[in-house]
Amino acid sequence: MRKIVAAAMVSIDGVMQAPGGPDEDKASGFKYGGWVPPHWGEELSAVMNEQFSEAFDLLLGRRTYDIFAAYWPHFEADPKASDFDALSVKIAQTFDRITKYVATHHPGTLAWQNSEALGSDVVGRLRRLKQEQGPMLLTQGSSDLLQQLLAADLVDELRLTIFPLVLGKGKRFFGAGTSPCGFRLVKSDVTKNGVITAHYERDGDVKTGDF
């Protein structure tokens, strides 16, 4: 059985749009692109290194796939280069090697090696993939795809990196169609920059009570 693990960087109010740079995603006039780098540091690098050291395949929406395909296969891997970064090279090499499952209407345009379209029935294909043996299916970005996963109750784990800012508007991790369910916190930490990392696992249905 394979698990779907939804990993995302979010603001306190749940916005996940364009964390990496000003031009990453300007949809709906979003003007705060690049809100993650000012909070980065060695602690978050260690979290990313741990996450990407596990066995996984990527599960991506088309916009995120295109962003990754334009960046990671071309990352500078020469240790003598002035901008050499060992963690980023490790991520780039891992992303190249693993399977990238992509939700797309244009499967013939997936040029990055080891890329595979999910087909017209994304939810059905993912239900079948979850029944197979293999590494976890890890999301990165892909806000539109996430809405499908959460609505169909397909997410087994959440790995959220929560940044100390409120963005007000933008694409959010949890949409109106999210299927109610319970989670339990299995690991958490706080960096010196005030960033919370929280790892949740599914814990059945929503439990209610009465005071």
Order of alpha helices (4+ residues) and beta strands (2+ residues): beta-alpha-beta-alpha-alpha-beta-beta-alpha-beta-alpha-beta-beta-beta
